[in-house]
Amino acid sequence: MNSLTKLFDYYFWLTQPSSFLARADYLFAYFFVGCLALGIILGFSKKALHNQITAKVIARFYHLLLTIGFCGLLWFGFRFENTPIFALRYWPAIILLIGLIWALFILKYLVFNYRSEVKMYKQELLKNKYLPSSK
């Protein structure tokens, strides 16, 4: 059985894994490292943005990816050290499920609130452009 079909087997998720790391464990580790790297890239890119609303959205994805990456790598460390309770494979599934729910809340914000906040932000910039500044 290959690694991809094992992901859909409940036995794979709920039994105590062997002391040797499987290919699926490394795939999870690569995914979590990718999330962490993407989070770091987003952290640097949000500082370069001048639009505060877009920076706010990027900050939300930044926090999501960093949290998922750190928690996943922490799980991989426990898995590598074969810690009995924390090395179980349902932990990365819980981490990914929490990340999915978090991402859905971010997408909900993008669908329902983002456009109105951008519109208000542009109006505020236009208003401040013509107001006299105190020097």
HELIX and SHEET records of a PDB file:
HELIX    1   1 SER A    3  LYS A    6  1                                   4    
HELIX    2   2 TYR A   10  LEU A   14  1                                   5    
HELIX    3   3 ARG A   23  ALA A   48  1                                  26    
HELIX    4   4 GLN A   52  GLU A   81  1                                  30    
HELIX    5   5 TYR A   90  PHE A  112  1                                  23    
HELIX    6   6 TYR A  114  TYR A  130  1                                  17    
END                                                                             
